[in-house]
Amino acid sequence: MCIEETNFTDLSAFELDKLKDLYIESRLSSMTEDEFKKFVRVSIEDQIKGTVGKEEEKEAWLEMKEYFKDDFSEKILKIRKGKLDNRLSPEEEELEKRKILLEKRKKEQESNFEDMW
């Protein structure tokens, strides 16, 4: 039987497992440090950010909690505080609305002035 025609179903579970081990070791040893970091980053991002449903989200949550340990609550508080700090105060929101309105009126006046001539 020609090797090119061999399929994974032709191997025993043990043989397939050995081939996978060989592939993993060879692939890892051939990677540069940058390639390795990029590969790990993609794997972790897929695992953590690619969650679907509550069960996977719970698993990702527990993994992050275990990794950050005592800093986990602190990190959550910083993130939440950061989101709140990005909001404008009611006075700042009103000022922004007025600025937008003034710019709009200025453009309308310029447009009306050009229409007159």
C-alpha distances in whole Angstrom, upper triangle without the diagonal:
4,6,9,7,7,11,14,14,11,13,16,19,20,16,17,21,20,18,21,23,22,22,26,27,25,27,30,31,30,33,36,39,40,36,36,40,39,35,37,40,38,36,40,41,39,39,43,44,41,43,43,46,48,46,43,47,48,45,45,49,49,46,49,52,50,49,53,54,58,58,56,60,61,58,59,63,62,60,62,65,64,63,67,68,66,69,72,75,77,79,77,75,78,79,75,76,80,78,76,79,81,78,78,81,82,79,81,84,83,81,85,87,84,85,89,89
4,5,5,7,10,14,15,12,14,17,20,20,17,17,21,20,17,20,22,20,20,24,25,23,24,28,28,27,30,33,36,37,34,34,37,36,33,35,38,36,35,38,40,37,38,42,42,40,42,42,45,47,45,43,46,47,44,44,48,48,45,48,51,49,48,51,53,57,57,55,58,60,57,57,61,60,58,61,63,62,61,65,66,64,67,70,73,75,77,74,73,76,77,73,74,77,76,73,76,78,75,75,79,79,76,78,82,80,79,82,84,82,82,86,86
4,5,5,9,11,13,11,12,15,18,18,14,14,17,16,13,16,19,17,16,20,21,19,21,24,25,24,26,30,33,34,30,30,33,33,29,32,34,32,31,35,36,34,34,38,39,37,38,39,42,44,42,40,43,44,41,41,45,44,42,44,47,45,44,48,50,53,53,52,55,56,53,54,58,57,55,57,60,58,58,62,63,61,63,67,70,72,74,71,70,73,74,70,71,74,73,70,74,76,73,73,76,76,74,76,79,78,76,80,82,79,80,84,84
4,6,8,11,13,12,13,17,19,20,16,15,19,18,15,17,20,18,17,20,22,20,21,24,25,23,26,29,32,33,29,29,33,31,28,31,33,31,30,34,35,32,33,37,38,35,37,38,41,43,41,39,42,43,40,40,44,44,41,43,47,45,44,47,50,53,53,51,54,55,52,53,56,56,53,56,59,57,56,60,61,59,61,65,68,70,72,69,68,71,71,68,69,72,70,68,71,73,70,70,73,74,71,73,76,75,73,77,78,76,77,81,80
4,6,10,11,10,12,16,18,19,16,15,19,19,16,18,21,20,19,22,24,22,23,27,28,26,29,32,35,35,31,32,35,33,30,33,35,32,31,35,36,33,34,38,38,35,37,37,40,43,41,38,42,43,40,41,44,44,42,44,47,46,45,48,50,54,54,52,55,56,53,54,57,57,54,57,60,58,57,61,62,60,62,65,69,71,73,70,68,72,72,69,70,73,71,69,72,74,71,71,74,75,72,74,77,76,74,78,79,77,78,82,81
4,7,8,6,8,12,14,16,13,12,15,15,13,15,18,17,16,20,22,21,21,25,26,25,27,31,33,34,30,30,33,32,29,31,33,31,29,33,34,31,32,36,37,34,35,36,38,41,38,36,39,41,38,38,42,42,39,42,45,43,43,46,48,52,51,50,53,54,51,52,55,55,53,55,58,56,56,59,61,59,61,64,68,70,72,69,68,71,72,68,69,72,71,69,72,74,71,71,75,75,72,74,78,76,75,78,80,78,79,82,82
4,5,5,7,11,13,15,12,10,14,15,12,14,17,17,16,19,21,20,21,24,25,25,27,30,33,33,29,29,32,30,27,29,31,29,27,30,31,28,29,33,34,31,32,32,35,37,35,33,36,38,35,35,39,39,36,39,42,41,40,43,45,49,49,47,50,52,49,49,52,52,50,52,55,54,53,56,58,56,58,62,65,67,69,66,65,68,69,65,66,70,68,66,69,71,69,68,72,72,70,72,75,74,72,76,78,76,76,80,80
4,5,6,8,9,11,9,7,10,12,10,11,14,15,14,16,19,19,19,22,24,24,25,29,31,31,28,27,30,29,25,26,29,26,24,28,29,26,26,30,31,28,29,30,32,34,32,30,33,34,31,32,36,35,33,36,39,37,37,40,42,46,46,44,47,48,46,46,50,49,47,49,52,51,50,54,55,54,56,59,63,64,67,64,63,66,67,64,65,68,67,65,67,70,67,67,71,71,69,71,74,73,72,75,77,76,76,80,80
4,5,7,9,12,10,9,12,14,13,14,17,18,17,19,22,22,23,25,27,27,29,33,34,35,31,30,33,32,28,29,32,29,27,30,31,28,28,32,33,30,31,31,33,35,32,31,34,35,33,34,37,37,35,38,40,39,39,42,44,47,48,45,48,50,48,48,51,52,49,51,54,53,52,56,58,56,58,61,64,66,69,67,65,68,69,66,67,70,69,67,69,72,70,69,73,74,71,73,76,75,74,77,79,78,78,82,82
4,7,10,12,9,9,13,14,12,14,17,17,18,20,22,22,23,26,27,28,29,33,35,36,32,32,34,34,30,31,34,32,29,33,34,31,31,35,36,33,34,34,36,38,36,34,38,39,36,37,40,39,37,40,43,41,41,45,46,50,50,48,51,53,50,50,54,54,52,54,57,56,55,59,61,59,61,65,68,70,72,70,68,71,72,69,70,73,72,70,73,75,73,72,76,77,74,76,79,78,77,80,82,81,81,85,85
4,6,8,6,6,9,10,9,12,14,14,15,18,19,20,21,23,25,25,27,31,33,34,31,29,32,32,28,29,32,30,28,31,33,30,29,33,35,32,33,33,35,37,34,33,36,37,34,35,38,37,35,38,41,39,38,42,43,47,47,46,49,51,48,49,52,52,50,52,56,54,54,57,59,58,60,63,66,68,71,69,67,71,71,68,69,73,71,69,72,75,72,72,76,76,74,76,79,78,77,81,83,81,81,85,86
4,5,5,6,8,10,11,12,14,15,16,18,20,21,22,24,26,27,29,32,34,35,32,30,33,33,29,30,33,31,28,31,33,30,29,33,35,32,33,33,35,36,33,32,35,36,33,34,37,36,34,37,39,37,37,41,42,46,46,45,48,50,48,48,52,52,50,52,55,54,54,57,59,58,60,64,67,69,71,69,67,71,72,69,70,73,72,70,73,76,73,73,77,78,76,77,81,80,79,82,84,83,83,87,87
4,6,5,6,9,10,10,12,14,15,16,18,20,21,22,24,26,27,31,32,33,30,28,31,31,27,27,30,28,25,28,30,27,26,30,32,29,30,30,32,33,30,28,32,32,29,30,34,32,30,34,36,34,34,38,38,42,43,41,44,46,44,44,48,48,47,49,52,51,51,54,56,55,57,61,63,65,68,66,64,68,69,66,67,71,70,68,71,73,71,71,75,75,73,75,78,78,77,80,82,81,81,85,85
4,6,5,6,9,10,11,12,14,15,17,18,20,21,23,24,26,30,31,33,30,27,30,30,27,27,30,29,26,28,31,28,27,31,33,31,31,32,34,35,32,30,33,34,30,31,35,33,31,34,36,34,34,37,38,42,43,41,45,46,44,45,49,49,47,49,52,52,52,55,56,56,58,62,64,67,69,67,66,69,70,67,69,72,71,69,72,75,72,72,76,77,75,77,80,79,78,82,84,82,83,87,87
4,5,5,6,9,10,11,12,14,15,16,18,20,21,22,25,28,30,31,28,27,30,30,26,27,30,29,26,28,31,29,28,32,34,32,32,33,35,37,34,32,35,35,32,33,36,35,33,35,38,35,35,39,40,44,44,43,46,48,46,46,50,50,48,51,54,53,52,56,57,56,59,62,65,67,70,67,66,70,71,68,69,72,71,69,72,74,72,72,76,76,74,76,80,79,78,81,83,81,82,86,86
4,5,5,6,9,10,10,12,14,15,16,18,20,21,23,26,28,29,26,24,27,27,23,24,27,25,23,25,28,25,25,28,30,28,29,30,32,34,31,29,32,32,29,30,33,32,30,33,35,33,33,37,38,42,42,40,44,45,43,43,47,47,45,48,51,49,49,53,54,53,55,59,62,64,67,64,63,66,67,64,65,69,67,65,69,71,69,69,72,73,71,73,76,75,74,77,79,78,79,82,83
4,5,5,6,9,10,11,12,14,15,17,18,20,21,25,26,28,25,22,25,25,22,22,25,24,21,23,26,24,23,26,29,27,27,29,31,32,29,27,30,30,27,28,31,30,27,30,32,30,30,34,35,38,39,37,41,43,40,41,45,45,43,45,48,47,47,51,52,51,54,57,60,62,65,62,61,65,66,63,64,67,66,64,68,70,68,68,72,72,70,72,76,75,74,77,79,78,79,82,83
4,5,5,6,9,10,11,12,14,15,17,18,20,24,25,27,24,22,25,26,22,22,26,25,22,25,28,26,25,29,31,29,30,32,34,35,32,30,33,33,29,30,33,32,29,32,34,32,31,35,36,40,40,39,43,44,42,43,46,46,45,47,50,49,49,53,54,53,56,59,62,64,67,64,63,67,67,65,66,69,68,66,70,72,69,70,73,74,72,74,77,76,75,79,81,79,80,84,84
4,5,5,6,9,10,10,12,14,15,16,18,22,24,25,22,21,24,24,21,22,25,24,21,24,27,25,24,28,30,28,30,31,34,35,32,30,33,33,30,30,34,33,30,32,35,33,32,36,37,41,41,40,43,45,42,43,47,46,44,47,50,48,49,52,53,52,55,58,61,64,66,63,62,66,66,63,65,68,66,65,68,70,67,68,71,72,70,72,75,74,73,77,78,77,78,81,81
4,5,5,6,9,10,10,12,14,15,17,20,22,23,20,18,21,21,17,18,21,20,18,21,23,21,21,24,26,24,26,27,30,31,29,26,29,30,26,26,30,29,26,29,31,29,28,32,34,37,37,36,39,41,38,39,43,42,41,43,46,45,45,48,49,48,51,54,57,60,62,60,59,62,63,60,61,64,63,61,64,66,64,64,68,68,67,69,72,71,70,74,75,74,75,78,79
4,5,5,6,8,10,11,12,14,16,19,20,22,19,17,20,21,17,18,21,21,18,21,24,22,21,25,27,26,27,29,31,33,30,27,30,30,27,27,30,29,26,28,31,28,27,31,32,36,36,35,39,40,38,39,42,42,40,43,46,45,45,48,49,49,51,55,58,60,63,60,59,63,63,60,62,65,64,62,65,67,65,66,69,70,68,70,73,72,72,75,77,75,76,80,80
4,6,5,6,8,10,11,12,14,18,20,22,19,17,21,21,18,19,22,22,20,23,25,24,24,27,29,28,30,32,34,36,33,30,33,33,30,29,33,32,29,31,34,31,30,33,35,39,39,38,41,42,40,41,45,44,42,45,48,47,47,50,51,50,53,57,60,62,64,62,61,64,65,62,63,67,65,63,67,68,66,67,70,70,69,71,74,73,72,76,77,76,77,80,80
4,6,5,6,8,10,11,12,16,18,19,16,15,18,18,15,17,20,19,17,20,23,21,21,25,27,25,27,29,32,34,31,28,31,32,28,28,31,31,27,29,32,30,29,32,34,38,37,36,40,41,38,39,43,42,40,43,46,44,44,48,49,48,50,54,57,59,62,59,58,62,62,59,60,63,62,60,63,65,63,63,67,67,65,67,70,69,69,72,74,72,73,77,77
4,6,5,6,9,10,11,14,16,17,14,12,15,16,13,13,17,16,14,17,20,19,19,22,24,23,25,27,30,31,29,26,28,29,25,25,28,27,24,26,29,27,25,28,30,34,34,33,36,37,35,36,39,39,37,40,43,41,41,45,46,45,48,51,54,57,59,56,55,59,59,56,58,61,59,58,61,63,61,61,65,65,63,66,69,68,67,71,72,71,72,75,76
4,6,5,6,9,10,13,15,17,15,13,16,17,14,15,19,19,17,19,22,22,21,24,27,26,28,30,33,34,32,29,31,31,28,27,30,29,26,27,30,28,26,29,31,35,34,34,38,38,36,37,41,40,39,42,44,43,43,47,47,47,49,53,56,59,61,58,57,61,61,58,60,63,61,60,63,65,63,63,67,67,65,68,71,70,69,73,74,73,74,78,78
4,6,5,6,9,12,14,17,14,13,16,17,15,16,19,19,18,21,23,23,23,26,28,27,29,32,35,36,34,31,33,34,30,29,32,32,28,30,33,31,29,32,34,37,37,36,40,41,38,39,43,42,40,43,46,44,45,48,49,47,50,54,57,60,62,59,58,62,61,58,60,63,61,60,64,65,63,63,67,67,65,68,70,69,69,72,73,72,73,77,77
4,6,5,6,10,12,14,11,10,13,14,11,13,16,16,15,18,20,19,20,23,25,24,26,29,32,34,32,28,30,31,28,27,30,30,26,27,31,29,27,30,32,36,35,34,38,38,35,37,40,39,37,40,43,41,41,45,45,44,47,50,53,56,58,55,54,58,58,55,57,60,58,56,60,61,59,59,63,63,61,64,67,65,65,68,70,68,70,73,73
4,5,5,9,10,12,9,7,11,12,10,11,14,15,14,16,19,19,19,22,24,24,26,29,32,33,31,27,29,30,27,25,28,28,24,25,28,26,24,27,29,33,32,31,35,35,33,34,38,36,35,38,40,39,39,43,43,42,45,49,52,55,56,53,53,57,57,54,56,59,57,55,59,61,58,59,63,62,61,64,66,65,65,68,70,68,70,73,73
4,6,8,10,13,11,9,13,15,13,14,17,18,17,20,22,22,23,25,27,27,30,32,35,37,34,31,32,34,30,29,31,31,27,28,31,29,27,29,32,35,34,34,38,38,35,37,40,39,38,41,43,41,42,46,46,45,48,51,54,57,59,56,56,59,59,56,58,61,59,58,62,63,60,61,65,65,63,66,69,67,67,71,72,70,72,75,75
4,7,10,12,9,9,13,14,13,15,17,18,18,20,22,23,24,26,27,27,30,33,36,37,36,32,33,35,32,30,33,33,29,30,33,31,29,31,34,37,36,36,39,39,36,38,41,40,38,42,44,41,42,46,46,45,48,51,54,57,59,55,55,59,58,55,57,60,58,57,60,62,59,60,64,63,61,64,67,65,65,69,70,68,70,73,73
4,6,8,6,6,9,10,9,11,14,15,15,17,19,20,21,23,24,25,27,30,34,35,33,30,31,32,29,27,30,30,26,27,30,29,26,28,31,34,33,32,36,36,33,35,38,36,35,38,40,38,39,42,42,41,44,47,50,53,55,52,51,55,54,51,54,56,54,53,57,58,55,56,60,59,58,61,63,62,62,65,66,65,66,70,70
4,5,5,6,9,10,10,12,14,15,16,18,20,21,22,24,25,26,29,32,35,36,35,31,32,33,31,28,31,31,27,27,30,29,26,28,31,33,32,32,36,35,32,34,37,35,34,37,39,36,38,41,41,40,43,46,49,52,53,50,50,54,53,50,52,55,53,52,55,56,54,55,59,58,56,59,62,60,60,64,65,63,65,68,68
4,5,5,6,9,10,10,12,14,15,16,18,20,21,22,23,24,27,31,34,35,33,30,30,31,28,26,28,28,25,24,27,26,23,25,27,30,28,29,32,32,29,31,34,32,31,34,36,33,35,38,38,37,40,43,46,50,51,48,48,51,51,48,50,53,51,50,54,55,52,54,57,56,55,58,61,59,59,63,64,62,64,68,67
4,5,5,6,9,10,10,12,14,15,16,18,20,21,21,23,26,29,32,33,32,29,29,31,28,25,27,28,25,24,27,26,23,24,28,30,28,28,32,31,28,30,32,30,29,33,34,31,33,36,36,34,38,41,44,47,48,45,45,48,48,45,47,50,47,46,50,51,49,50,54,53,51,54,57,55,56,59,60,59,61,64,64
4,6,5,6,9,10,11,12,14,15,16,18,20,20,21,24,27,31,32,31,27,28,30,27,24,27,28,24,24,27,27,23,25,29,31,29,29,33,32,29,31,34,32,30,34,35,33,34,37,37,36,39,42,45,48,49,46,46,49,49,46,48,51,49,47,51,52,50,51,54,54,52,55,58,56,56,60,61,59,61,64,64
4,5,5,6,8,10,11,12,14,15,16,18,19,20,23,26,29,30,29,25,26,27,24,22,25,25,21,21,25,24,21,23,26,29,27,27,30,30,27,29,32,30,29,32,34,32,33,37,37,36,39,42,45,48,50,47,46,50,50,47,49,52,50,49,52,54,51,52,56,56,54,57,60,58,58,62,63,62,63,67,67
4,5,5,6,9,10,10,12,14,15,16,17,19,21,25,28,29,28,24,24,26,23,20,22,23,19,19,22,21,18,20,23,26,24,24,27,27,24,26,29,27,25,29,31,28,30,33,33,32,35,38,41,44,46,43,43,46,46,43,46,48,46,45,49,50,48,49,53,53,51,54,57,55,56,59,60,59,61,64,64
4,5,5,6,9,10,10,12,14,15,16,17,20,23,26,28,27,23,23,25,23,20,23,24,20,20,23,23,20,22,25,28,26,25,28,28,24,26,29,27,25,29,30,28,29,32,32,31,34,37,40,43,45,42,41,45,45,42,44,47,45,43,47,48,46,47,51,50,49,52,54,53,53,56,58,56,58,61,61
4,5,5,6,9,10,11,12,14,15,15,18,21,25,26,25,21,22,24,21,19,22,23,19,19,23,22,20,22,25,28,26,25,29,29,26,27,30,29,27,30,32,30,30,34,34,33,36,39,43,45,47,44,43,47,47,44,46,49,47,46,49,51,48,49,53,53,51,54,57,55,55,59,60,59,60,64,64
4,5,5,6,8,10,10,12,14,14,17,20,23,24,23,19,20,21,18,16,19,19,16,16,19,19,16,18,21,24,23,22,25,26,23,24,27,26,24,28,30,28,29,32,33,32,35,38,41,44,46,43,42,46,46,43,45,48,47,46,49,51,49,49,53,53,52,54,57,56,56,60,61,60,61,65,65
4,5,5,6,8,10,10,11,13,15,19,22,23,22,19,18,20,18,15,17,19,15,15,18,18,15,17,21,23,21,20,24,24,20,22,25,23,21,25,27,25,25,29,29,28,31,34,37,40,42,39,39,42,42,40,42,45,43,42,45,47,45,46,49,49,48,51,53,53,52,56,57,56,58,61,62
4,6,5,6,8,10,10,10,14,17,20,22,21,17,18,20,18,15,18,19,16,16,20,20,18,20,23,26,24,22,25,26,22,23,26,25,23,26,28,26,26,30,30,29,32,35,38,41,43,40,39,43,43,40,41,45,43,42,45,47,45,45,49,49,48,50,53,52,52,55,57,55,57,60,61
4,6,5,6,9,10,10,12,16,19,20,19,15,16,18,15,13,16,17,14,15,18,18,16,19,22,25,23,22,25,26,22,23,27,26,24,26,29,27,27,31,32,31,33,37,40,42,45,42,41,45,45,42,44,47,46,44,48,50,48,48,52,52,51,53,56,55,55,58,60,59,60,63,64
4,5,5,6,8,9,11,15,18,18,17,14,14,15,13,10,13,14,11,11,15,15,13,15,18,21,20,18,21,22,19,19,23,22,20,23,26,24,24,28,29,28,31,34,37,40,42,39,39,42,43,40,42,45,44,43,46,48,46,47,50,51,50,52,55,54,54,57,59,58,59,63,63
4,5,5,5,7,10,13,16,17,17,13,13,15,14,11,13,15,13,12,16,17,15,16,20,22,20,18,21,22,18,19,22,21,19,21,24,22,22,26,27,25,28,31,35,37,39,37,36,39,40,37,39,42,41,39,42,45,43,43,47,47,46,48,51,51,50,54,55,55,56,59,60
4,6,6,5,8,11,14,16,15,12,12,15,13,11,14,16,14,14,18,18,17,19,22,25,23,21,23,25,21,21,25,24,21,24,27,25,24,28,29,28,30,34,37,39,41,39,38,41,42,39,40,44,43,41,44,46,44,45,48,49,47,49,53,52,51,55,57,56,57,60,61
4,6,6,7,10,13,14,13,9,10,12,10,8,11,12,10,11,15,15,14,17,19,22,21,19,21,23,20,20,23,23,21,23,26,25,25,28,30,29,31,34,37,40,42,40,39,42,43,40,42,45,44,43,46,48,47,47,50,51,50,52,55,55,54,57,59,58,59,63,64
4,6,6,10,12,13,12,9,8,10,9,5,8,11,9,9,12,13,12,14,17,20,18,15,18,20,16,16,20,20,17,19,22,21,21,24,26,25,27,31,34,36,39,36,35,39,40,37,39,42,41,40,43,45,44,44,48,49,48,50,53,52,52,55,57,57,58,61,62
4,6,9,12,13,13,10,9,12,11,8,11,13,12,11,15,17,16,17,19,22,20,17,19,21,17,16,20,20,17,18,22,20,19,23,24,23,25,29,32,34,36,34,33,36,37,34,36,39,38,37,40,42,41,41,45,45,44,46,49,49,49,52,54,53,54,57,58
4,7,10,12,12,9,9,12,12,9,12,15,14,14,17,19,18,20,22,25,23,20,23,24,21,20,23,23,20,22,25,24,22,26,28,26,28,32,34,36,39,37,35,39,40,37,38,41,41,39,42,44,42,42,46,47,46,47,51,50,50,53,55,54,55,58,59
4,7,8,9,5,6,9,9,7,10,13,12,13,16,17,17,19,21,24,23,19,21,23,20,19,22,23,20,21,24,24,22,25,28,27,28,32,34,36,39,37,35,39,40,37,38,42,41,40,42,45,44,44,47,48,47,49,52,52,51,54,56,56,57,60,61
4,7,8,6,7,10,11,10,13,15,15,16,18,20,21,22,24,27,26,22,23,26,23,21,24,25,22,23,26,26,24,27,29,28,29,33,35,37,40,38,36,39,41,38,39,42,42,40,43,46,44,44,47,49,47,49,52,52,51,54,56,56,56,60,61
4,6,6,6,9,10,11,12,14,16,17,18,20,21,23,24,26,26,22,23,25,23,21,24,25,22,22,26,26,24,27,29,29,29,33,35,36,39,38,36,39,41,39,39,43,43,41,43,46,45,45,48,50,48,50,53,53,52,55,58,57,58,61,62
4,6,5,6,9,10,10,12,14,15,16,18,20,21,22,24,23,20,20,23,21,19,22,24,21,21,25,25,23,25,28,28,29,32,34,35,39,38,36,39,41,39,39,43,43,41,44,47,46,46,49,51,50,51,54,55,54,56,59,59,59,62,64
4,5,5,6,9,10,11,12,14,15,17,18,20,21,23,23,20,21,24,22,20,23,25,23,23,27,27,26,28,31,31,32,35,37,39,42,41,39,42,44,42,43,46,46,45,47,50,49,49,52,54,53,54,57,58,57,60,62,62,62,66,67
4,5,5,6,9,10,11,12,14,15,17,18,20,22,22,19,20,23,21,19,23,24,21,22,26,26,25,27,30,29,31,34,37,38,41,40,38,42,43,41,42,45,45,43,46,49,48,48,51,52,51,53,56,56,56,58,61,60,61,64,66
4,5,5,6,9,10,11,12,14,15,16,18,20,20,16,17,20,18,16,19,20,18,18,22,22,21,23,26,26,27,31,33,35,38,36,35,38,40,37,38,42,42,40,43,46,45,45,48,50,49,50,53,54,53,56,58,58,59,62,63
4,5,5,6,9,10,10,12,14,15,16,18,18,15,16,19,17,15,19,21,19,19,23,23,22,25,27,27,29,32,34,36,39,38,37,40,42,40,41,44,44,43,46,48,48,48,51,52,52,53,56,57,56,59,61,61,62,65,66
4,5,5,6,9,10,11,12,14,15,18,18,15,17,20,18,17,20,22,20,21,25,25,24,27,29,29,31,35,37,39,42,40,39,43,44,42,43,47,46,45,48,50,49,50,53,54,53,55,58,58,58,61,63,63,64,67,68
4,5,5,6,8,10,11,12,14,17,16,13,15,18,15,14,18,19,17,19,22,22,21,24,26,26,28,32,34,36,39,37,36,40,41,39,40,44,43,42,45,48,46,47,50,51,50,52,55,55,55,58,60,60,61,64,65
4,5,5,6,9,10,11,12,14,14,10,12,15,13,11,15,17,15,16,19,20,19,22,24,25,26,30,32,34,37,35,35,38,40,38,39,42,42,41,44,47,46,46,49,51,50,52,55,55,55,58,60,60,61,64,65
4,5,5,6,8,10,10,13,14,10,13,16,14,14,17,19,18,19,22,23,23,25,27,28,29,33,35,37,40,39,38,42,43,41,42,46,46,45,48,50,49,50,53,54,54,56,59,59,59,61,64,63,64,68,69
4,5,5,6,9,10,13,13,11,14,16,14,14,18,19,18,20,23,23,23,26,28,28,30,34,36,38,41,39,39,43,44,41,43,47,46,45,48,50,49,50,53,54,54,56,59,59,59,61,63,63,64,67,69
4,5,5,6,8,11,10,8,11,13,11,11,15,15,14,16,19,19,20,22,24,25,27,30,33,35,38,36,36,39,40,38,40,43,43,42,45,47,46,47,51,51,51,53,56,56,56,59,61,60,62,65,66
4,5,5,6,8,9,6,9,11,10,10,14,15,15,16,19,20,20,22,24,25,27,31,33,35,38,36,36,40,41,39,41,44,44,43,46,49,48,49,52,53,53,55,57,57,58,61,62,62,64,67,68
4,6,5,9,10,8,11,14,13,14,17,18,18,20,22,23,24,26,28,29,31,34,36,39,42,40,40,43,44,43,45,48,47,47,50,52,51,52,55,56,56,58,61,61,61,64,66,66,67,70,71
4,6,9,9,8,12,13,12,13,17,17,17,19,21,22,23,25,27,27,30,33,35,38,41,39,39,43,43,41,43,47,46,45,49,51,50,51,54,55,54,56,59,59,59,62,64,64,65,68,69
4,6,5,5,9,10,8,11,13,14,14,16,18,19,20,23,23,25,27,31,32,36,38,36,36,40,40,39,41,44,43,43,46,48,47,49,52,52,52,55,57,57,58,60,62,62,64,66,68
4,6,6,9,10,10,12,14,15,16,18,20,21,22,24,25,27,29,33,34,37,39,38,38,42,43,41,43,46,46,46,49,51,50,51,55,55,55,57,60,60,61,63,65,65,67,69,71
4,6,7,8,10,11,13,14,16,17,18,20,22,23,24,26,28,31,32,36,38,36,37,41,41,40,42,45,45,45,48,50,49,51,54,55,55,57,59,60,60,63,64,65,66,69,70
4,6,5,6,9,10,11,12,14,15,16,19,20,21,23,25,28,29,33,35,33,34,37,38,37,39,42,41,42,45,46,46,47,50,51,51,54,56,56,57,59,61,61,63,66,67
4,5,5,6,9,10,11,12,14,15,17,19,20,22,24,27,29,31,34,32,33,36,37,36,38,41,40,40,43,45,45,46,49,50,50,52,55,55,55,58,60,60,62,64,66
4,5,5,6,9,10,11,12,14,16,17,18,20,22,25,26,29,31,30,31,34,35,34,36,39,39,39,42,44,44,45,48,49,49,51,53,54,55,57,59,59,61,63,65
4,5,5,6,9,10,10,12,14,15,16,18,21,24,25,28,30,29,29,33,33,32,35,38,37,38,41,42,42,43,46,47,47,50,52,52,53,56,57,58,59,62,63
4,5,5,6,9,10,10,12,14,15,17,19,22,24,27,29,28,28,32,32,31,33,36,36,36,39,41,40,41,44,45,45,48,50,50,51,53,55,55,57,60,61
4,5,5,6,8,10,11,12,14,16,18,21,22,25,28,26,26,30,31,30,32,35,34,34,37,39,39,40,43,44,44,46,49,49,50,52,54,54,56,58,60
4,5,5,6,8,10,10,12,14,16,19,20,23,25,24,25,28,29,28,30,33,33,33,36,38,38,39,42,43,43,45,48,48,49,51,53,54,55,58,59
4,5,5,6,9,10,10,12,15,18,19,22,24,23,23,27,27,26,29,32,31,31,34,36,36,37,40,41,41,43,46,46,47,49,51,52,53,56,57
4,5,5,6,9,10,11,13,17,19,22,24,22,22,26,26,25,27,30,30,30,33,35,34,35,38,39,39,41,44,44,45,47,49,49,51,54,55
4,5,5,6,9,10,12,15,16,19,22,20,20,24,25,24,26,29,29,29,31,33,33,34,37,38,39,41,43,44,44,47,48,49,50,53,55
4,5,5,6,9,10,13,14,17,20,18,19,22,23,22,24,27,27,28,30,32,32,34,36,37,38,40,42,43,44,46,47,48,50,52,54
4,5,5,6,9,12,14,17,19,17,18,21,22,21,23,26,25,26,29,30,30,31,34,35,35,38,40,40,41,44,45,46,47,50,51
4,5,5,7,11,13,16,18,16,16,20,20,19,21,24,24,24,27,29,28,29,32,33,34,36,38,38,39,42,43,44,45,48,49
4,5,6,9,10,13,15,14,14,18,19,18,20,23,23,23,26,28,28,29,32,33,33,35,37,38,39,41,43,44,45,48,49
4,5,8,9,13,14,13,13,17,17,17,19,22,21,22,25,26,26,28,31,31,32,34,36,37,38,40,42,43,44,47,48
4,6,9,13,14,12,12,16,16,14,17,20,19,19,22,24,24,25,28,29,29,31,33,34,35,37,39,40,41,44,45
4,7,9,11,9,9,13,14,12,14,17,17,18,20,22,22,24,26,27,28,30,32,33,34,36,37,39,40,42,44
4,6,8,6,6,9,10,9,12,14,14,15,18,19,20,21,24,25,26,28,29,30,32,34,35,36,38,40,42
4,5,5,6,9,10,11,12,14,15,17,18,20,21,23,24,26,27,29,30,32,33,35,36,38,39,41,43
4,5,5,6,9,10,11,12,14,15,17,18,20,21,23,24,26,27,29,30,32,33,35,36,37,39,41
4,5,5,6,9,10,11,12,14,15,16,19,20,21,22,25,26,27,29,30,31,33,35,36,37,40
4,5,5,6,9,10,11,12,14,15,17,18,20,21,23,24,26,27,29,30,31,33,35,36,38
4,5,5,6,9,10,11,12,14,16,17,18,20,21,23,24,26,27,29,30,32,33,35,37
4,5,5,6,9,10,11,12,14,15,16,18,20,21,22,24,26,27,28,30,31,33,35
4,5,5,6,9,10,10,12,14,15,16,18,20,21,23,24,26,27,29,30,32,34
4,5,5,6,9,10,11,12,14,15,17,18,20,21,23,24,26,27,29,31,33
4,5,5,6,9,10,11,12,14,16,17,18,20,21,22,24,26,27,29,31
4,5,5,6,9,10,10,12,14,15,16,18,20,21,22,24,25,27,29
4,5,5,6,9,10,10,12,14,15,17,18,20,21,23,24,26,28
4,5,5,6,9,10,11,12,14,15,17,18,20,21,23,25,27
4,5,5,6,9,10,11,12,14,15,16,18,20,21,23,25
4,5,5,6,9,10,10,12,14,15,16,18,20,21,23
4,5,5,6,9,10,11,12,14,15,17,18,20,22
4,5,5,6,9,10,11,12,14,16,17,19,21
4,5,5,6,9,10,10,12,14,15,17,19
4,5,5,6,9,10,10,12,14,16,17
4,5,5,6,9,10,11,12,14,16
4,5,5,6,9,10,10,12,15
4,5,5,6,9,10,11,13
4,5,5,6,9,10,11
4,5,5,6,9,10
4,5,5,6,9
4,5,5,7
4,5,6
4,5
4
